[in-house]
Amino acid sequence: MSVVEEPYYCHEQIEIPPALPDIMKQFTKAAIRTQPKDPLEWSYEALANKDVPPVKERLEMPISSQKNDTGLTPGMLRILNNQLGTTDKQSSGRVLQCKVEEKWLALALPLERLQEIWRIGNFGQDVKWLHFLSLAATQIAPSLAQTLCLLCELLTSEKDNASPPISFDLFCEIYRYLGTVDPNLPSEHIEQIIQNLTFEAQQHCGRISKREFLRFNVHPNQCNI
């Protein structure tokens, strides 16, 4: 019986890159914050495609106000926006449906919910990212006012601000778009609110935050809760 000769290694022969411990530390922290359902698929996604890794900025607790338990959270939307979208400085980009689906499924989010958003928005083979993000936010927030608050948090360039602002032009685009998919939100009401907020925006260098728009009833049939 032949004996297979295998090389023997001692710890002096195994070189560990100096940066590896810190890389593993950061990876572990990211995994704890994100809580991926499939850690292997989650980590492979970014490494294989050299994309922005799907990492949450902070650990999220379950949200009791969600309409149903789909796994979609503000943190998940922030990941998608980091991967596919932009900040309020650049919001006109379009994204292919297949790319959105790829990133969506990589986060183990239900395909049925993505298809429902696509149906409501009547999107085609590609979509204006801002419109998709706005509709996705409505799946989490219980009211239009809270949807607008969430979108300000996702799109702001001032993430540490307690009342994160976005450009007034961007706010108006989001508000008007959401009006097109809500038959109970008259365009006349939207334009009146926008007119009321114009002076507020001028006083804040063309930017607006929830501190300003929550003073008004942004939806005639809903409370700002």
N, CA, C and O of each residue as an XYZ file, in Angstrom:
900
protein
N       0.855     -1.195      0.000
C       0.000      0.000      0.000
C       0.887      1.241      0.000
O       1.702      1.447      0.899
N       0.711      2.034     -1.000
C       1.556      3.225     -1.134
C       1.087      4.321     -0.191
O      -0.105      4.477      0.074
N       2.033      5.054      0.292
C       1.740      6.164      1.186
C       1.829      7.466      0.401
O       2.847      7.756     -0.228
N       0.765      8.237      0.444
C       0.743      9.509     -0.284
C       1.578     10.519      0.480
O       1.321     10.820      1.646
N       2.571     11.025     -0.201
C       3.424     12.031      0.422
C       2.769     13.406      0.301
O       2.631     13.928     -0.805
N       2.375     13.980      1.396
C       1.778     15.313      1.391
C       2.716     16.275      2.097
O       3.352     15.921      3.089
N       2.798     17.485      1.583
C       3.698     18.457      2.224
C       3.182     18.854      3.599
O       1.975     18.927      3.832
N       4.103     19.104      4.486
C       3.754     19.563      5.820
C       4.088     21.044      5.931
O       5.117     21.507      5.439
N       3.206     21.763      6.580
C       3.427     23.193      6.748
C       3.448     23.523      8.232
O       2.686     22.965      9.021
N       4.311     24.416      8.585
C       4.297     24.964      9.933
C       3.827     26.409      9.854
O       3.789     26.989      8.769
N       3.473     26.991     10.981
C       2.861     28.315     10.951
C       3.810     29.374     10.406
O       3.360     30.415      9.925
N       5.120     29.125     10.473
C       6.056     30.113      9.933
C       5.970     30.201      8.412
O       6.288     31.235      7.826
N       5.534     29.102      7.771
C       5.468     29.075      6.310
C       4.190     29.696      5.756
O       4.114     29.993      4.564
N       3.195     29.893      6.600
C       1.908     30.427      6.143
C       1.878     31.930      6.383
O       1.866     32.395      7.522
N       1.866     32.663      5.304
C       1.870     34.119      5.405
C       0.440     34.650      5.463
O      -0.369     34.366      4.580
N       0.140     35.403      6.481
C      -1.170     36.042      6.620
C      -1.015     37.518      6.287
O      -0.257     38.216      6.960
N      -1.712     38.014      5.264
C      -1.598     39.436      4.917
C      -1.909     40.312      6.119
O      -2.865     40.037      6.844
N      -1.139     41.345      6.346
C      -1.359     42.207      7.514
C      -2.764     42.803      7.578
O      -3.294     43.047      8.662
N      -3.363     43.034      6.406
C      -4.683     43.675      6.380
C      -5.824     42.698      6.633
O      -6.955     43.122      6.871
N      -5.544     41.381      6.583
C      -6.624     40.394      6.678
C      -7.426     40.477      7.979
O      -8.655     40.436      7.917
N      -6.802     40.591      9.146
C      -7.605     40.673     10.377
C      -8.593     41.833     10.376
O      -9.728     41.687     10.828
N      -8.157     42.987      9.867
C      -9.065     44.135      9.832
C     -10.183     43.914      8.821
O     -11.327     44.306      9.056
N      -9.847     43.280      7.687
C     -10.865     42.978      6.675
C     -11.927     42.047      7.261
O     -13.124     42.262      7.068
N     -11.488     41.020      7.973
C     -12.430     40.076      8.576
C     -13.272     40.753      9.658
O     -14.452     40.444      9.823
N     -12.661     41.667     10.382
C     -13.392     42.399     11.416
C     -14.494     43.246     10.795
O     -15.630     43.242     11.269
N     -14.151     43.982      9.719
C     -15.139     44.823      9.051
C     -16.232     43.980      8.399
O     -17.404     44.355      8.414
N     -15.843     42.834      7.826
C     -16.821     41.936      7.209
C     -17.815     41.427      8.252
O     -19.021     41.392      8.007
N     -17.298     41.035      9.416
C     -18.169     40.525     10.478
C     -19.136     41.596     10.964
O     -20.316     41.321     11.180
N     -18.636     42.820     11.134
C     -19.499     43.921     11.561
C     -20.596     44.178     10.534
O     -21.754     44.396     10.891
N     -20.218     44.150      9.241
C     -21.194     44.385      8.177
C     -22.259     43.293      8.166
O     -23.440     43.575      7.966
N     -21.840     42.051      8.379
C     -22.795     40.936      8.397
C     -23.755     41.054      9.578
O     -24.943     40.756      9.445
N     -23.245     41.488     10.733
C     -24.104     41.655     11.909
C     -25.128     42.757     11.673
O     -26.294     42.613     12.039
N     -24.691     43.868     11.057
C     -25.621     44.972     10.792
C     -26.685     44.575      9.782
O     -27.858     44.914      9.939
N     -26.270     43.856      8.746
C     -27.169     43.565      7.625
C     -28.061     42.359      7.891
O     -29.184     42.305      7.390
N     -27.581     41.387      8.671
C     -28.362     40.185      8.982
C     -28.863     39.485      7.714
O     -30.065     39.253      7.588
N     -27.972     39.141      6.766
C     -28.432     38.505      5.522
C     -29.011     37.119      5.780
O     -28.546     36.389      6.656
N     -30.035     36.770      5.002
C     -30.636     35.445      5.150
C     -29.684     34.359      4.662
O     -29.660     33.254      5.203
N     -28.894     34.684      3.624
C     -27.910     33.741      3.094
C     -26.558     34.448      3.069
O     -26.253     35.124      2.087
N     -25.735     34.317      4.112
C     -24.459     35.040      4.179
C     -23.527     34.742      3.015
O     -22.809     35.631      2.557
N     -23.525     33.492      2.523
C     -22.639     33.135      1.425
C     -23.026     33.880      0.158
O     -22.173     34.480     -0.495
N     -24.302     33.845     -0.194
C     -24.762     34.546     -1.392
C     -24.587     36.051     -1.237
O     -24.216     36.741     -2.187
N     -24.851     36.553     -0.049
C     -24.724     37.986      0.231
C     -23.295     38.471      0.002
O     -23.090     39.511     -0.623
N     -22.312     37.733      0.499
C     -20.922     38.154      0.357
C     -20.414     37.940     -1.061
O     -19.610     38.730     -1.554
N     -20.874     36.879     -1.725
C     -20.421     36.591     -3.080
C     -20.896     37.649     -4.062
O     -20.191     37.969     -5.019
N     -22.094     38.197     -3.833
C     -22.702     39.159     -4.749
C     -21.752     40.304     -5.070
O     -21.516     40.608     -6.239
N     -21.208     40.935     -4.043
C     -20.337     42.089     -4.258
C     -18.969     41.670     -4.785
O     -18.417     42.336     -5.661
N     -18.414     40.578     -4.267
C     -17.083     40.146     -4.681
C     -17.058     39.740     -6.149
O     -16.095     40.038     -6.856
N     -18.092     39.071     -6.608
C     -18.122     38.569     -7.980
C     -18.260     39.690     -8.996
O     -17.640     39.649    -10.059
N     -19.076     40.697     -8.673
C     -19.379     41.749     -9.640
C     -18.657     43.059     -9.378
O     -18.818     44.020    -10.131
N     -17.857     43.107     -8.309
C     -17.137     44.330     -7.933
C     -18.099     45.496     -7.759
O     -17.802     46.625     -8.152
N     -19.252     45.214     -7.169
C     -20.275     46.230     -6.937
C     -20.148     46.783     -5.523
O     -19.361     46.305     -4.706
N     -20.967     47.826     -5.265
C     -21.082     48.317     -3.897
C     -21.678     47.204     -3.045
O     -22.758     46.710     -3.369
N     -21.018     46.792     -1.973
C     -21.551     45.680     -1.174
C     -22.886     46.029     -0.539
O     -23.086     47.161     -0.100
N     -23.809     45.060     -0.486
C     -25.138     45.314      0.092
C     -25.095     45.313      1.614
O     -25.504     44.344      2.254
N     -24.599     46.398      2.185
C     -24.395     46.482      3.632
C     -25.276     47.571      4.220
O     -25.307     48.693      3.715
N     -25.994     47.240      5.292
C     -26.772     48.245      6.010
C     -25.840     49.142      6.811
O     -24.795     48.700      7.290
N     -26.228     50.407      6.951
C     -25.410     51.346      7.705
C     -25.521     51.107      9.203
O     -24.614     51.461      9.956
N     -26.630     50.505      9.644
C     -26.806     50.205     11.070
C     -27.762     49.021     11.209
O     -28.520     48.704     10.293
N     -27.710     48.383     12.364
C     -28.605     47.258     12.634
C     -30.031     47.759     12.771
O     -30.286     48.752     13.453
N     -30.968     47.063     12.116
C     -32.381     47.452     12.170
C     -33.167     46.472     13.018
O     -32.961     45.261     12.946
N     -34.060     47.007     13.814
C     -35.008     46.176     14.540
C     -36.279     46.057     13.698
O     -36.508     46.903     12.833
N     -37.108     45.041     13.918
C     -38.354     44.893     13.157
C     -39.231     46.128     13.260
O     -39.320     46.752     14.317
N     -39.882     46.480     12.146
C     -40.720     47.675     12.095
C     -42.180     47.280     12.253
O     -42.724     46.569     11.408
N     -42.816     47.730     13.316
C     -44.194     47.333     13.597
C     -45.185     48.001     12.662
O     -46.319     47.541     12.532
N     -44.769     49.089     12.001
C     -45.693     49.826     11.142
C     -45.736     49.291      9.718
O     -46.509     49.791      8.900
N     -44.930     48.294      9.406
C     -44.973     47.749      8.064
C     -46.347     47.158      7.773
O     -46.992     46.581      8.647
N     -46.781     47.317      6.514
C     -48.099     46.826      6.135
C     -48.150     45.302      6.230
O     -49.182     44.743      6.602
N     -47.081     44.644      5.908
C     -46.978     43.208      6.124
C     -45.502     42.835      6.155
O     -44.637     43.630      5.787
N     -45.237     41.629      6.595
C     -43.859     41.207      6.801
C     -43.262     40.703      5.497
O     -43.396     39.526      5.164
N     -42.608     41.586      4.764
C     -42.005     41.217      3.489
C     -40.493     41.237      3.548
O     -39.840     40.827      2.588
N     -39.914     41.704      4.647
C     -38.472     41.836      4.728
C     -37.975     43.170      4.218
O     -36.807     43.508      4.407
N     -38.840     43.933      3.575
C     -38.446     45.239      3.050
C     -38.416     46.246      4.195
O     -39.405     46.419      4.908
N     -37.281     46.903      4.363
C     -37.092     47.869      5.442
C     -36.409     49.113      4.888
O     -35.905     49.082      3.766
N     -36.380     50.209      5.647
C     -35.614     51.382      5.203
C     -34.156     51.042      4.911
O     -33.566     51.571      3.969
N     -33.578     50.155      5.725
C     -32.190     49.760      5.489
C     -32.011     49.042      4.167
O     -31.015     49.255      3.476
N     -32.967     48.188      3.801
C     -32.907     47.490      2.520
C     -33.028     48.478      1.360
O     -32.319     48.366      0.360
N     -33.935     49.448      1.506
C     -34.077     50.458      0.454
C     -32.810     51.295      0.338
O     -32.428     51.698     -0.761
N     -32.159     51.557      1.465
C     -30.914     52.328      1.430
C     -29.824     51.550      0.697
O     -29.048     52.127     -0.065
N     -29.769     50.242      0.928
C     -28.806     49.409      0.204
C     -29.069     49.478     -1.297
O     -28.146     49.692     -2.083
N     -30.328     49.298     -1.693
C     -30.681     49.337     -3.115
C     -30.354     50.690     -3.728
O     -29.874     50.766     -4.859
N     -30.617     51.759     -2.977
C     -30.325     53.089     -3.498
C     -28.818     53.305     -3.632
O     -28.367     53.949     -4.580
N     -28.045     52.775     -2.696
C     -26.589     52.883     -2.797
C     -26.061     52.131     -4.008
O     -25.084     52.550     -4.627
N     -26.709     51.014     -4.347
C     -26.252     50.193     -5.460
C     -26.745     50.691     -6.814
O     -26.010     50.651     -7.800
N     -27.985     51.159     -6.860
C     -28.616     51.467     -8.145
C     -28.954     52.936     -8.337
O     -29.140     53.388     -9.467
N     -29.034     53.672     -7.261
C     -29.534     55.039     -7.348
C     -28.484     56.091     -7.113
O     -27.298     55.898     -7.380
N     -28.957     57.219     -6.602
C     -28.116     58.388     -6.434
C     -28.605     59.174     -5.232
O     -29.576     58.791     -4.578
N     -27.919     60.284     -4.943
C     -28.406     61.222     -3.938
C     -29.229     62.288     -4.636
O     -29.471     62.214     -5.841
N     -29.660     63.287     -3.864
C     -30.502     64.332     -4.446
C     -29.750     65.215     -5.424
O     -30.366     66.050     -6.087
N     -28.434     65.057     -5.536
C     -27.677     65.872     -6.481
C     -27.809     65.344     -7.906
O     -27.509     66.055     -8.866
N     -28.261     64.089     -8.045
C     -28.365     63.474     -9.364
C     -29.453     62.413     -9.311
O     -29.217     61.307     -8.824
N     -30.649     62.740     -9.810
C     -31.779     61.833     -9.586
C     -32.485     61.400    -10.869
O     -33.590     60.861    -10.807
N     -31.875     61.623    -12.017
C     -32.579     61.383    -13.276
C     -32.246     60.037    -13.904
O     -32.721     59.751    -15.003
N     -31.441     59.191    -13.241
C     -30.999     57.952    -13.845
C     -32.098     56.924    -14.010
O     -33.065     56.894    -13.248
N     -31.936     56.078    -15.020
C     -32.851     54.975    -15.272
C     -32.104     53.664    -15.069
O     -30.890     53.589    -15.262
N     -32.843     52.638    -14.680
C     -32.253     51.337    -14.369
C     -33.065     50.255    -15.066
O     -34.294     50.319    -15.103
N     -32.375     49.260    -15.618
C     -33.055     48.154    -16.279
C     -33.791     47.286    -15.258
O     -33.353     47.125    -14.119
N     -34.916     46.738    -15.698
C     -35.704     45.863    -14.826
C     -34.884     44.672    -14.341
O     -34.967     44.296    -13.172
N     -34.098     44.080    -15.229
C     -33.318     42.901    -14.850
C     -32.286     43.239    -13.778
O     -31.973     42.403    -12.931
N     -31.753     44.467    -13.812
C     -30.764     44.876    -12.809
C     -31.426     45.071    -11.446
O     -30.881     44.673    -10.417
N     -32.605     45.688    -11.455
C     -33.342     45.864    -10.202
C     -33.683     44.499     -9.604
O     -33.514     44.276     -8.405
N     -34.165     43.591    -10.455
C     -34.540     42.255     -9.972
C     -33.333     41.514     -9.401
O     -33.441     40.830     -8.383
N     -32.191     41.654    -10.059
C     -30.971     40.986     -9.585
C     -30.601     41.448     -8.174
O     -30.329     40.627     -7.298
N     -30.594     42.766     -7.959
C     -30.220     43.305     -6.647
C     -31.292     42.996     -5.600
O     -30.982     42.744     -4.435
N     -32.532     43.017     -6.023
C     -33.659     42.734     -5.126
C     -33.572     41.307     -4.589
O     -33.675     41.079     -3.384
N     -33.382     40.358     -5.493
C     -33.330     38.954     -5.095
C     -32.063     38.639     -4.304
O     -32.061     37.738     -3.464
N     -30.986     39.377     -4.570
C     -29.745     39.169     -3.819
C     -29.920     39.503     -2.342
O     -29.169     39.015     -1.498
N     -30.913     40.336     -2.031
C     -31.225     40.676     -0.645
C     -32.296     39.755     -0.063
O     -32.798     39.981      1.038
N     -32.636     38.709     -0.829
C     -33.639     37.717     -0.401
C     -35.002     38.357     -0.172
O     -35.758     37.923      0.696
N     -35.314     39.384     -0.947
C     -36.633     40.010     -0.879
C     -37.583     39.264     -1.813
O     -37.137     38.742     -2.835
N     -38.873     39.196     -1.498
C     -39.811     38.393     -2.296
C     -40.052     38.979     -3.682
O     -40.327     40.169     -3.832
N     -39.945     38.124     -4.687
C     -40.152     38.548     -6.067
C     -41.564     39.082     -6.265
O     -41.769     40.007     -7.052
N     -42.545     38.511     -5.560
C     -43.934     38.941     -5.716
C     -44.102     40.419     -5.362
O     -44.876     41.127     -6.006
N     -43.383     40.882     -4.344
C     -43.493     42.280     -3.951
C     -42.881     43.194     -5.016
O     -43.417     44.267     -5.295
N     -41.777     42.779     -5.603
C     -41.171     43.552     -6.692
C     -42.125     43.631     -7.876
O     -42.291     44.696     -8.471
N     -42.748     42.519     -8.219
C     -43.693     42.499     -9.335
C     -44.889     43.400     -9.061
O     -45.414     44.036     -9.975
N     -45.321     43.457     -7.805
C     -46.443     44.319     -7.439
C     -46.072     45.794     -7.608
O     -46.871     46.578     -8.120
N     -44.875     46.170     -7.185
C     -44.410     47.551     -7.369
C     -44.343     47.874     -8.853
O     -44.735     48.962     -9.274
N     -43.847     46.932     -9.646
C     -43.729     47.148    -11.095
C     -45.109     47.339    -11.724
O     -45.290     48.157    -12.626
N     -46.081     46.562    -11.226
C     -47.437     46.660    -11.771
C     -48.073     48.000    -11.413
O     -48.675     48.652    -12.266
N     -47.940     48.410    -10.154
C     -48.530     49.675     -9.722
C     -47.943     50.848    -10.503
O     -48.659     51.767    -10.901
N     -46.625     50.799    -10.714
C     -45.969     51.885    -11.439
C     -46.122     51.801    -12.940
O     -45.776     52.741    -13.655
N     -46.644     50.667    -13.433
C     -46.796     50.455    -14.871
C     -45.461     50.687    -15.585
O     -45.403     51.342    -16.626
N     -44.387     50.133    -15.000
C     -43.053     50.300    -15.559
C     -42.838     49.345    -16.725
O     -43.521     48.328    -16.845
N     -41.879     49.687    -17.580
C     -41.535     48.843    -18.713
C     -40.252     48.070    -18.465
O     -40.021     47.565    -17.367
N     -39.412     47.982    -19.504
C     -38.159     47.242    -19.384
C     -37.121     47.986    -18.553
O     -36.157     47.391    -18.072
N     -37.322     49.279    -18.389
C     -36.477     50.036    -17.480
C     -37.348     51.016    -16.709
O     -38.526     51.191    -17.020
N     -36.766     51.650    -15.710
C     -37.558     52.501    -14.828
C     -36.704     53.665    -14.361
O     -35.500     53.524    -14.148
N     -37.339     54.812    -14.203
C     -36.645     55.911    -13.551
C     -36.466     55.523    -12.092
O     -37.446     55.266    -11.392
N     -35.232     55.480    -11.633
C     -34.963     54.957    -10.298
C     -35.732     55.702     -9.215
O     -36.231     55.084     -8.275
N     -35.834     57.009     -9.336
C     -36.534     57.799     -8.324
C     -37.986     57.362     -8.191
O     -38.529     57.339     -7.086
N     -38.617     57.016     -9.307
C     -40.009     56.581     -9.269
C     -40.128     55.214     -8.593
O     -41.035     54.985     -7.793
N     -39.209     54.316     -8.919
C     -39.244     52.998     -8.271
C     -39.036     53.130     -6.770
O     -39.768     52.535     -5.979
N     -38.036     53.911     -6.382
C     -37.738     54.078     -4.962
C     -38.924     54.682     -4.222
O     -39.223     54.291     -3.094
N     -39.599     55.634     -4.859
C     -40.755     56.282     -4.235
C     -41.881     55.281     -3.999
O     -42.493     55.269     -2.931
N     -42.151     54.441     -4.997
C     -43.208     53.437     -4.832
C     -42.816     52.378     -3.800
O     -43.652     51.927     -3.017
N     -41.552     51.988     -3.806
C     -41.098     51.003     -2.824
C     -41.241     51.549     -1.407
O     -41.565     50.803     -0.483
N     -41.003     52.840     -1.234
C     -41.132     53.460      0.092
C     -42.571     53.412      0.587
O     -42.810     53.318      1.791
N     -43.532     53.476     -0.331
C     -44.938     53.411      0.082
C     -45.303     52.035      0.635
O     -46.305     51.894      1.337
N     -44.486     51.009      0.318
C     -44.745     49.667      0.828
C     -44.384     49.542      2.308
O     -44.787     48.589      2.974
N     -43.620     50.513      2.817
C     -43.183     50.488      4.213
C     -43.928     51.520      5.041
O     -44.438     51.214      6.119
N     -43.988     52.747      4.529
C     -44.549     53.859      5.298
C     -46.073     53.782      5.341
O     -46.694     53.432      4.338
N     -46.688     54.103      6.482
C     -48.138     53.993      6.631
C     -48.925     55.150      6.027
O     -50.146     55.060      5.905
N     -48.256     56.231      5.650
C     -48.962     57.395      5.101
C     -48.066     58.106      4.099
O     -46.867     57.838      4.023
N     -48.658     59.014      3.331
C     -47.882     59.782      2.362
C     -46.836     60.635      3.065
O     -45.701     60.734      2.599
N     -47.207     61.250      4.178
C     -46.263     62.098      4.905
C     -45.045     61.295      5.352
O     -43.912     61.761      5.230
N     -45.277     60.087      5.867
C     -44.168     59.252      6.314
C     -43.356     58.722      5.134
O     -42.150     58.505      5.254
N     -44.013     58.515      3.999
C     -43.287     58.132      2.786
C     -42.321     59.233      2.381
O     -41.167     58.959      2.053
N     -42.788     60.478      2.404
C     -41.931     61.613      2.054
C     -40.783     61.762      3.051
O     -39.662     62.090      2.663
N     -41.057     61.524      4.324
C     -39.997     61.581      5.346
C     -38.931     60.521      5.066
O     -37.734     60.799      5.133
N     -39.381     59.305      4.750
C     -38.452     58.217      4.469
C     -37.601     58.531      3.244
O     -36.395     58.280      3.245
N     -38.216     59.074      2.206
C     -37.477     59.399      0.991
C     -36.457     60.503      1.240
O     -35.382     60.497      0.640
N     -36.776     61.437      2.105
C     -35.790     62.460      2.473
C     -34.574     61.810      3.126
O     -33.437     62.193      2.848
N     -34.811     60.831      3.989
C     -33.709     60.138      4.659
C     -32.866     59.341      3.666
O     -31.647     59.256      3.812
N     -33.511     58.761      2.660
C     -32.799     57.940      1.689
C     -32.018     58.772      0.687
O     -30.951     58.358      0.236
N     -32.537     59.940      0.334
C     -31.972     60.720     -0.764
C     -31.110     61.897     -0.321
O     -30.456     62.527     -1.152
N     -31.099     62.199      0.955
C     -30.344     63.357      1.416
C     -28.837     63.139      1.290
O     -28.355     62.006      1.295
N     -28.118     64.231      1.178
C     -26.655     64.183      1.231
C     -26.165     64.551      2.628
O     -24.960     64.607      2.875
N     -27.115     64.807      3.551
C     -26.781     65.158      4.936
C     -27.351     64.085      5.867
O     -28.310     64.329      6.600
N     -26.754     62.911      5.826
C     -27.318     61.744      6.513
C     -27.320     61.872      8.034
O     -28.098     61.191      8.703
N     -26.471     62.725      8.591
C     -26.411     62.865     10.046
C     -27.372     63.923     10.572
O     -27.462     64.140     11.781
N     -28.085     64.576      9.673
C     -29.031     65.619     10.069
C     -30.295     64.969     10.646
O     -30.827     64.023     10.066
N     -30.767     65.474     11.773
C     -31.981     64.917     12.388
C     -33.210     65.141     11.517
O     -34.164     64.364     11.566
N     -33.183     66.199     10.726
C     -34.268     66.475      9.786
C     -33.647     66.621      8.400
O     -33.499     67.738      7.903
N     -33.278     65.491      7.765
C     -32.485     65.533      6.536
C     -33.205     66.225      5.385
O     -34.330     65.855      5.049
N     -32.569     67.228      4.774
C     -33.201     67.947      3.669
C     -32.836     67.362      2.307
O     -31.814     66.693      2.156
N     -33.683     67.623      1.327
C     -33.378     67.357     -0.075
C     -33.720     68.615     -0.856
O     -34.344     69.532     -0.321
N     -33.317     68.661     -2.106
C     -33.636     69.843     -2.901
C     -35.154     69.960     -3.077
O     -35.862     68.957     -3.166
N     -35.625     71.185     -3.123
C     -37.069     71.403     -3.265
C     -37.567     70.869     -4.603
O     -38.677     70.343     -4.685
N     -36.759     70.998     -5.650
C     -37.149     70.468     -6.964
C     -37.352     68.955     -6.896
O     -38.296     68.422     -7.477
N     -36.463     68.273     -6.185
C     -36.585     66.824     -6.042
C     -37.834     66.468     -5.239
O     -38.556     65.536     -5.590
N     -38.083     67.202     -4.172
C     -39.284     66.978     -3.367
C     -40.540     67.124     -4.223
O     -41.449     66.297     -4.151
N     -40.584     68.179     -5.030
C     -41.756     68.417     -5.884
C     -41.950     67.281     -6.880
O     -43.077     66.856     -7.131
N     -40.847     66.789     -7.449
C     -40.952     65.689     -8.409
C     -41.517     64.436     -7.737
O     -42.394     63.772     -8.289
N     -41.013     64.121     -6.549
C     -41.503     62.947     -5.813
C     -42.978     63.106     -5.467
O     -43.776     62.194     -5.682
N     -43.329     64.256     -4.937
C     -44.704     64.528     -4.500
C     -45.668     64.417     -5.678
O     -46.716     63.779     -5.575
N     -45.308     65.037     -6.786
C     -46.177     64.991     -7.971
C     -46.277     63.571     -8.518
O     -47.352     63.139     -8.935
N     -45.163     62.845     -8.518
C     -45.213     61.474     -9.026
C     -46.133     60.602     -8.176
O     -46.957     59.862     -8.713
N     -45.999     60.686     -6.866
C     -46.861     59.887     -5.989
C     -48.329     60.251     -6.177
O     -49.215     59.422     -5.968
N     -48.577     61.488     -6.571
C     -49.944     61.895     -6.869
C     -50.515     61.189     -8.086
O     -51.725     60.984     -8.176
N     -49.643     60.811     -9.033
C     -50.126     60.135    -10.244
C     -50.554     58.695     -9.976
O     -51.300     58.117    -10.765
N     -50.091     58.110     -8.872
C     -50.460     56.719     -8.571
C     -51.464     56.625     -7.422
O     -51.832     55.528     -7.003
N     -51.902     57.772     -6.919
C     -52.901     57.800     -5.845
C     -54.116     58.583     -6.324
O     -54.073     59.813     -6.375
N     -55.202     57.892     -6.678
C     -56.384     58.584     -7.195
C     -57.057     59.486     -6.164
O     -57.886     60.322     -6.523
N     -56.712     59.328     -4.895
C     -57.315     60.149     -3.840
C     -56.488     61.383     -3.491
O     -56.783     62.094     -2.531
N     -55.453     61.622     -4.286
C     -54.591     62.781     -4.052
C     -54.706     63.728     -5.246
O     -53.991     63.559     -6.233
N     -55.598     64.725     -5.173
C     -55.836     65.625     -6.307
C     -54.602     66.466     -6.632
O     -53.877     66.901     -5.737
N     -54.379     66.684     -7.915
C     -53.239     67.504     -8.335
C     -53.371     68.932     -7.817
O     -52.369     69.593     -7.545
N     -54.615     69.409     -7.680
C     -54.818     70.769     -7.162
C     -54.296     70.887     -5.729
O     -53.718     71.905     -5.350
N     -54.508     69.841     -4.948
C     -54.026     69.843     -3.562
C     -52.498     69.854     -3.535
O     -51.887     70.584     -2.754
N     -51.893     69.041     -4.391
C     -50.427     68.986     -4.461
C     -49.853     70.350     -4.800
O     -48.920     70.818     -4.148
N     -50.415     70.991     -5.828
C     -49.877     72.281     -6.264
C     -50.068     73.352     -5.196
O     -49.240     74.253     -5.069
N     -51.147     73.262     -4.432
C     -51.365     74.231     -3.360
C     -50.316     74.062     -2.257
O     -49.789     75.046     -1.737
N     -50.020     72.817     -1.907
C     -48.997     72.551     -0.889
C     -47.630     73.014     -1.383
O     -46.866     73.622     -0.633
N     -47.327     72.727     -2.640
C     -46.044     73.155     -3.208
C     -45.925     74.671     -3.189
O     -44.869     75.217     -2.871
N     -47.011     75.340     -3.529
C     -47.002     76.803     -3.495
C     -46.753     77.306     -2.068
O     -46.006     78.262     -1.861
N     -47.380     76.658     -1.098
C     -47.199     77.066      0.298
C     -45.766     76.834      0.780
O     -45.266     77.562      1.636
N     -45.114     75.814      0.222
C     -43.764     75.467      0.658
C     -42.669     76.228     -0.083
O     -41.510     76.206      0.329
N     -43.027     76.892     -1.160
C     -42.020     77.575     -1.974
C     -41.245     78.604     -1.162
O     -40.020     78.670     -1.258
N     -41.936     79.400     -0.373
C     -41.260     80.416      0.437
C     -40.344     79.755      1.461
O     -39.229     80.221      1.699
N     -40.824     78.654      2.074
C     -40.004     77.929      3.045
C     -38.701     77.456      2.398
O     -37.629     77.568      2.992
N     -38.803     76.930      1.181
C     -37.615     76.438      0.481
C     -36.649     77.571      0.162
O     -35.433     77.407      0.261
N     -37.193     78.713     -0.219
C     -36.341     79.862     -0.529
C     -35.554     80.311      0.697
O     -34.429     80.796      0.575
N     -36.142     80.150      1.868
C     -35.466     80.534      3.109
C     -34.376     79.531      3.510
O     -33.563     79.808      4.392
N     -34.367     78.365      2.853
C     -33.387     77.322      3.186
C     -32.558     76.941      1.960
O     -32.235     75.771      1.751
N     -32.222     77.946      1.158
C     -31.318     77.746      0.009
C     -31.840     76.694     -0.970
O     -31.064     75.906     -1.512
N     -33.159     76.682     -1.196
C     -33.740     75.767     -2.175
C     -33.857     74.337     -1.702
O     -33.966     73.421     -2.518
N     -33.837     74.128     -0.389
C     -33.953     72.779      0.162
C     -35.146     72.707      1.110
O     -35.614     73.722      1.626
N     -35.625     71.486      1.325
C     -36.818     71.288      2.147
C     -36.636     70.021      2.985
O     -35.980     69.072      2.556
N     -37.216     70.017      4.164
C     -37.137     68.841      5.032
C     -38.488     68.623      5.690
O     -39.413     69.417      5.513
N     -38.597     67.536      6.456
C     -39.871     67.241      7.115
C     -40.259     68.336      8.099
O     -41.439     68.513      8.400
N     -39.280     69.063      8.597
C     -39.576     70.154      9.524
C     -40.507     71.178      8.880
O     -41.335     71.790      9.555
N     -40.362     71.357      7.565
C     -41.201     72.315      6.848
C     -42.496     71.677      6.329
O     -43.583     72.203      6.569
N     -42.383     70.534      5.610
C     -43.594     70.041      4.938
C     -44.580     69.364      5.882
O     -45.754     69.228      5.537
N     -44.137     68.934      7.072
C     -45.084     68.335      8.012
C     -45.980     69.369      8.681
O     -46.897     69.011      9.420
N     -45.722     70.640      8.429
C     -46.627     71.682      8.931
C     -47.928     71.701      8.142
O     -48.925     72.277      8.577
N     -47.904     71.064      6.980
C     -49.073     71.055      6.101
C     -49.607     69.633      5.964
O     -48.866     68.664      6.132
N     -50.879     69.518      5.663
C     -51.492     68.209      5.446
C     -51.238     67.800      3.999
O     -51.985     68.186      3.100
N     -50.183     67.017      3.776
C     -49.764     66.716      2.406
C     -50.761     65.825      1.666
O     -50.753     65.775      0.436
N     -51.616     65.125      2.405
C     -52.673     64.315      1.774
C     -54.004     64.708      2.404
O     -54.122     64.714      3.629
N     -55.005     65.035      1.597
C     -56.272     65.525      2.154
C     -57.025     64.491      2.985
O     -57.870     64.852      3.804
N     -56.726     63.200      2.781
C     -57.462     62.146      3.485
C     -56.619     61.396      4.510
O     -57.031     60.351      5.014
N     -55.432     61.932      4.819
C     -54.551     61.252      5.762
C     -53.987     62.241      6.768
O     -53.846     63.429      6.480
N     -53.669     61.738      7.943
C     -52.954     62.545      8.930
C     -51.454     62.392      8.696
O     -51.008     61.389      8.138
N     -50.685     63.377      9.120
C     -49.235     63.317      8.964
C     -48.611     62.464     10.066
O     -47.853     62.967     10.895
N     -48.932     61.180     10.071
C     -48.433     60.271     11.099
C     -47.659     59.136     10.433
O     -47.148     58.251     11.119
